[in-house]
Amino acid sequence: MAIAKAERLMNLALCLLGTRRPLSKRELRGSIEAYLEAGTDDAFNRMFERDKDDLRELGLVIETVENLDGDTGYLARRDSNRLPAITLDAEEAAALGLAAKVWQQARLAGAASGALQKLRAAGMPEAEDSYEAHHSALEPRIPVHEAAFEPLMLACRDRRPVVFDYRKGNAAVAETRQVEPWTLECWRGHWYLAGWDRDRGAERVFRLSRITGRVRSRSGTFGAPVPDVVTVRETVESWAGETATRSALIRLRAGAGYPLRSRAVSSRALGDGWDELEIPYGHGLDAWLVEFGPDVAVVEPADLRADVVERLRAVAKG
């Protein structure tokens, strides 16, 4: 069975690499003997989708293109699947090894480990890992607990529109959102999705922890242009509260809220276990302050205080 599947994957890869135009499922089924033997259309579709995903996991870049007749076609361009010779020195190898450790608790752990093994087999030098001596005190990890992370990561990779239910920070009920996903960014320990909101006709950023239910994929292609990585990251930072336009005055319980203290412009002790901080105020600060619960209180501006109170009431209502 393993040999048969390997042969089927090889034949599919050769078909996709050897074509100059996108091939439809019907054409691929007629070109590969194993697909012709599939008893029903459903059996073939399941087999093809699994094989396509397996080839992508192996690193083959497969493009999905809509043909003029409306059918979906597939191809793997040779220039997109050809890599130059890789040469790494000891410091670069050490950097890759450290980066792979970041994903040990995430879905990318297997891919990161496999990539390192392939590079070492190709002659990448074994670097002395000075990090190991200090790993008990400092561990480079990117936490991924949200169920939406994996389907959104794959949708970003494959340029597939998605639909999911999303509850805003100040809302008690989730709304259905139709999104063309661009990229995922981790910010202050939380994952965000940046993409094009089809219903609102504008780019939006969604916090993965507020996605409820299952992420559903949709057929078709993106209708809005995808910006470059720098622009997307700037959008994520702005919506996550990094871009400050004014200052806010807050009271913070002594010994709490160290991330807030690190951003403070000024700070003074008030006594009775409370400190007063002036921090930069930008979009998304209200959502961040809510995370500190009873350890923080907003003094001014009034609109920020009102936003925080509204969010806390929404949380209390469930």
Disulfide bonds with the S-S distance in Angstrom:
none
